[in-house]
Amino acid sequence: MSRPSSALLAATFVLLCLIWGTTWAAIKLQLLGIPPFAGVAIRFGLASLVLLALAPRFGVRFGQTRHERVLWVAIALLSFCGSYGLVYWAEANGVPSGLAAVLFATFPLLTAALAHVVVPGERLTLQGVGGMLVSLLGLSVLFSEDFSKLGGHHVARNSAIMLLAPFVSAVANVAAKRWGRDVHPISLSAVPMGMTAVLMGTFGLLIEHERTFLPEPRAWAALLYLAVFGSAVTFSLYYWLMRHLPVTRLSLIAYLTPVFAVVIGTLWLHEPLTGRMGAGSALVLGGVALAMHRPRR
């Protein structure tokens, strides 16, 4: 398998940061009219249908190995049902979207720690750990306004529960890197998303049967955006990148997405850009640069 050019890898990395940088706010918009667990089910159900329709064009063959089938279950339960179920539930129960992004930014640290043990050749370095810590400090500065406006015990409690989301995502991510290298990215996305639609749809019927769907145009537009761009496109590209980049480096996307979220909010939603936000953004980008830098041999 030939390695893509560095320019293509970098462009794909930035594209993922741009799209995922908008999804935290899009989730908030979706929740205006759609219950959280039902929203997860519909989002990934639509994304699965899009990918399954494209699969024949790319010659995807599903379920060729036992590893592939086990990864379907692991990714569905951990990355999609577990992680996204927690994120949607937390944002629906008072956790600000910026704070949710900060909490999920622990994902690279957890991925690096797990990959150090599970994935051959992906060892932690002092430089990598230092860069991650600098970026985490930057995120704390960037969204310190959210931390100062928790607003009550329930927000703090729900934020603590949401910390499980990056952990289960890290477990699934490292498993996909360790055993899914030869599995087509569409297979690692489409089938687990379909499983998620069934599982979360059933869970939503049991838990949210008294909640109603509202005819809020922004909610349904956000749902379509999250399904097509925030799920079908991004996760396929993400698993493609995973073939060519170390999983620890790839997980640094979780550091950059809040930065893009701030820029998009400032330019598009006319949100204020404070000095604290600028300082936090600089720390995040500096930490990512430090963690990702590899000296030439």
C-alpha positions as CSV (number, residue, x, y, z in Angstrom):
1,M,0.0,0.0,0.0
2,S,1.6,3.3,-1.2
3,R,1.8,6.1,1.3
4,P,-0.1,9.3,0.3
5,S,1.8,12.6,0.0
6,S,2.4,14.6,3.1
7,A,0.4,17.5,1.6
8,L,-2.7,15.2,1.2
9,L,-2.3,13.9,4.7
10,A,-2.0,17.4,6.2
11,A,-5.0,18.7,4.1
12,T,-7.2,15.8,5.3
13,F,-6.1,16.4,8.9
14,V,-7.1,20.1,8.7
15,L,-10.4,19.2,7.0
16,L,-11.3,16.9,9.9
17,C,-10.4,19.6,12.4
18,L,-12.6,22.1,10.5
19,I,-15.6,19.9,10.4
20,W,-15.4,18.4,13.9
21,G,-14.7,21.9,15.2
22,T,-18.3,22.8,14.2
23,T,-20.0,19.7,15.6
24,W,-20.0,20.7,19.2
25,A,-22.3,23.7,18.4
26,A,-24.3,21.7,15.9
27,I,-25.1,19.1,18.6
28,K,-26.5,22.0,20.7
29,L,-28.7,23.1,17.8
30,Q,-29.9,19.5,17.2
31,L,-30.9,19.2,20.8
32,L,-33.3,22.1,20.3
33,G,-35.8,19.7,18.6
34,I,-34.6,16.2,19.0
35,P,-34.0,14.1,22.2
36,P,-30.4,13.2,22.7
37,F,-30.4,9.4,22.3
38,A,-32.8,9.5,19.4
39,G,-30.6,12.1,17.9
40,V,-27.6,9.8,18.1
41,A,-29.6,7.0,16.5
42,I,-30.9,9.1,13.6
43,R,-27.5,10.8,13.0
44,F,-25.6,7.5,12.7
45,G,-28.4,5.7,10.9
46,L,-28.4,8.3,8.1
47,A,-24.6,8.3,8.0
48,S,-24.5,4.5,7.7
49,L,-27.0,4.6,4.8
50,V,-24.8,7.1,3.0
51,L,-21.7,5.0,3.4
52,L,-23.4,1.7,2.5
53,A,-24.6,3.3,-0.7
54,L,-21.1,4.4,-1.6
55,A,-19.5,1.0,-0.6
56,P,-20.0,-0.8,-4.0
57,R,-18.3,2.1,-5.8
58,F,-15.2,1.7,-3.7
59,G,-15.3,-2.1,-3.9
60,V,-15.7,-2.6,-0.1
61,R,-16.1,-6.1,1.0
62,F,-17.6,-6.5,4.5
63,G,-16.8,-9.0,7.2
64,Q,-13.8,-10.7,5.7
65,T,-12.0,-11.5,8.9
66,R,-12.9,-12.2,12.5
67,H,-10.9,-9.1,13.6
68,E,-13.1,-6.9,11.4
69,R,-16.3,-8.2,12.9
70,V,-15.1,-7.8,16.4
71,L,-14.0,-4.3,15.7
72,W,-17.5,-3.5,14.4
73,V,-18.9,-4.4,17.8
74,A,-16.2,-2.6,19.7
75,I,-16.4,0.6,17.7
76,A,-20.2,0.6,17.8
77,L,-20.4,0.1,21.6
78,L,-17.5,2.3,22.6
79,S,-16.9,5.1,20.0
80,F,-20.5,5.7,18.9
81,C,-23.0,4.4,21.5
82,G,-20.9,5.0,24.6
83,S,-18.9,8.1,23.6
84,Y,-21.6,10.0,21.6
85,G,-24.3,8.9,23.9
86,L,-22.5,10.5,26.8
87,V,-21.7,13.7,24.9
88,Y,-25.3,14.2,23.8
89,W,-26.6,13.4,27.2
90,A,-24.1,15.8,28.9
91,E,-24.9,18.7,26.5
92,A,-28.6,18.1,26.9
93,N,-28.2,18.3,30.7
94,G,-26.5,21.6,31.1
95,V,-22.8,21.0,30.1
96,P,-21.7,23.9,27.8
97,S,-20.5,22.8,24.4
98,G,-17.1,24.5,25.0
99,L,-16.6,22.7,28.3
100,A,-17.6,19.4,26.6
101,A,-14.9,20.0,24.1
102,V,-12.4,20.6,26.9
103,L,-13.4,17.4,28.6
104,F,-13.0,15.4,25.4
105,A,-9.6,16.9,24.9
106,T,-8.2,14.3,27.4
107,F,-8.7,11.8,24.5
108,P,-5.2,12.2,23.1
109,L,-3.6,11.6,26.5
110,L,-5.6,8.5,27.0
111,T,-5.0,7.3,23.5
112,A,-1.2,7.8,23.9
113,A,-1.1,6.0,27.2
114,L,-3.1,3.0,25.8
115,A,-1.1,3.0,22.5
116,H,2.1,2.9,24.4
117,V,1.0,-0.5,25.8
118,V,-1.0,-2.0,22.9
119,V,0.4,-0.6,19.5
120,P,3.9,-1.7,18.5
121,G,6.1,1.3,17.7
122,E,4.0,4.0,19.3
123,R,5.9,4.8,22.4
124,L,5.4,7.8,24.6
125,T,8.2,10.4,24.5
126,L,8.8,13.2,27.0
127,Q,8.4,15.7,24.1
128,G,5.0,14.2,23.2
129,V,3.8,14.3,26.7
130,G,5.0,17.8,27.2
131,G,3.2,19.0,24.0
132,M,0.0,17.3,25.1
133,L,0.2,19.0,28.6
134,V,0.8,22.4,27.0
135,S,-2.2,21.9,24.7
136,L,-4.4,20.8,27.6
137,L,-3.3,23.9,29.5
138,G,-4.3,26.0,26.5
139,L,-7.7,24.4,26.3
140,S,-8.2,25.2,30.0
141,V,-7.4,28.8,29.3
142,L,-9.5,28.9,26.1
143,F,-12.7,27.7,27.8
144,S,-12.1,29.0,31.3
145,E,-15.3,31.1,30.9
146,D,-17.2,27.8,30.7
147,F,-15.5,26.5,33.8
148,S,-16.4,29.7,35.7
149,K,-20.0,29.4,34.7
150,L,-20.8,25.8,35.7
151,G,-24.0,27.1,37.4
152,G,-24.6,24.3,39.8
153,H,-23.9,20.9,41.2
154,H,-25.6,19.0,38.4
155,V,-23.3,20.5,35.8
156,A,-20.2,19.5,37.7
157,R,-21.6,16.0,38.2
158,N,-22.6,15.6,34.6
159,S,-19.2,16.9,33.4
160,A,-17.5,14.3,35.6
161,I,-19.7,11.5,34.1
162,M,-18.9,12.8,30.5
163,L,-15.2,12.1,31.2
164,L,-16.0,8.5,30.4
165,A,-16.6,9.5,26.7
166,P,-12.9,10.2,25.8
167,F,-11.8,7.0,27.6
168,V,-14.1,4.6,25.8
169,S,-13.2,6.4,22.5
170,A,-9.5,5.9,23.2
171,V,-10.0,2.2,23.8
172,A,-11.8,1.8,20.5
173,N,-9.3,4.0,18.7
174,V,-6.3,1.9,19.8
175,A,-8.1,-1.3,19.0
176,A,-8.8,-0.1,15.5
177,K,-5.2,0.9,15.0
178,R,-3.9,-2.4,16.4
179,W,-6.2,-4.8,14.5
180,G,-7.9,-2.8,11.8
181,R,-5.0,-1.8,9.6
182,D,-6.1,-3.9,6.6
183,V,-9.9,-3.2,7.1
184,H,-11.4,-0.7,4.7
185,P,-12.3,2.6,6.4
186,I,-15.9,2.5,5.1
187,S,-16.3,-0.9,6.8
188,L,-15.0,0.5,10.1
189,S,-17.5,3.4,9.9
190,A,-20.7,2.2,8.1
191,V,-21.4,-1.1,9.9
192,P,-20.8,0.2,13.5
193,M,-22.9,3.3,12.7
194,G,-25.7,1.0,11.6
195,M,-25.4,-1.0,14.8
196,T,-25.4,2.3,16.8
197,A,-28.7,3.4,15.1
198,V,-30.4,0.1,16.1
199,L,-29.0,0.1,19.7
200,M,-29.5,3.8,20.5
201,G,-32.8,3.9,18.7
202,T,-34.0,1.0,21.0
203,F,-32.5,2.7,24.0
204,G,-34.1,6.0,23.1
205,L,-37.6,4.4,22.8
206,L,-37.2,3.0,26.3
207,I,-35.8,6.1,27.9
208,E,-37.2,9.0,25.9
209,H,-40.7,7.7,25.1
210,E,-42.3,10.8,26.8
211,R,-40.1,13.3,25.0
212,T,-41.4,14.8,21.7
213,F,-39.7,15.9,18.5
214,L,-40.2,19.6,17.7
215,P,-40.4,21.1,14.3
216,E,-37.4,23.3,14.8
217,P,-35.7,23.9,11.4
218,R,-32.2,24.5,12.9
219,A,-32.3,21.2,14.8
220,W,-33.1,19.1,11.7
221,A,-30.6,21.0,9.5
222,A,-27.9,20.4,12.2
223,L,-28.9,16.7,12.2
224,L,-28.4,16.4,8.5
225,Y,-25.0,18.2,8.7
226,L,-23.9,16.0,11.6
227,A,-25.0,12.8,9.8
228,V,-23.3,13.5,6.4
229,F,-20.3,15.7,7.1
230,G,-19.9,15.2,10.9
231,S,-20.1,11.4,10.6
232,A,-20.1,9.8,7.2
233,V,-17.3,12.0,5.7
234,T,-15.2,12.5,8.8
235,F,-15.1,9.0,10.2
236,S,-14.2,7.5,6.8
237,L,-11.4,10.0,6.4
238,Y,-10.3,9.5,10.0
239,Y,-9.9,5.7,9.6
240,W,-8.1,6.3,6.3
241,L,-5.7,8.6,8.1
242,M,-5.3,6.0,10.8
243,R,-3.6,3.7,8.2
244,H,-0.9,6.3,7.6
245,L,-0.4,8.2,10.8
246,P,0.5,7.1,14.3
247,V,-2.7,6.9,16.4
248,T,-1.2,9.2,19.0
249,R,-0.5,11.9,16.5
250,L,-3.9,11.5,14.9
251,S,-5.7,11.8,18.2
252,L,-4.3,15.4,18.5
253,I,-7.3,16.4,16.3
254,A,-9.2,16.6,19.6
255,Y,-6.9,19.5,20.6
256,L,-7.4,21.5,17.4
257,T,-11.2,21.2,17.1
258,P,-11.9,23.6,19.9
259,V,-9.6,26.2,18.3
260,F,-11.5,26.0,15.0
261,A,-14.8,26.2,17.0
262,V,-13.7,29.5,18.5
263,V,-12.6,30.9,15.1
264,I,-15.9,29.8,13.4
265,G,-17.9,31.3,16.3
266,T,-16.1,34.6,16.0
267,L,-16.3,35.0,12.2
268,W,-19.7,33.4,11.6
269,L,-21.7,33.9,14.8
270,H,-20.0,37.1,15.8
271,E,-19.0,35.8,19.2
272,P,-16.4,37.9,21.0
273,L,-12.7,37.0,20.8
274,T,-11.1,37.8,24.1
275,G,-7.5,38.0,25.0
276,R,-8.0,34.8,27.1
277,M,-9.3,33.0,24.0
278,G,-6.3,34.2,21.9
279,A,-3.8,33.1,24.6
280,G,-5.5,29.7,24.9
281,S,-5.5,29.2,21.1
282,A,-1.8,30.0,20.9
283,L,-1.0,27.5,23.7
284,V,-3.1,24.8,22.0
285,L,-1.4,25.2,18.6
286,G,2.0,25.4,20.2
287,G,1.4,22.2,22.1
288,V,0.2,20.4,19.0
289,A,3.3,21.6,17.1
290,L,5.6,20.4,19.9
291,A,3.8,17.0,20.2
292,M,3.7,16.3,16.5
293,H,7.2,17.5,15.7
294,R,9.5,14.7,14.5
295,P,13.2,15.6,13.9
296,R,14.6,14.6,10.6
297,R,17.0,11.7,10.7
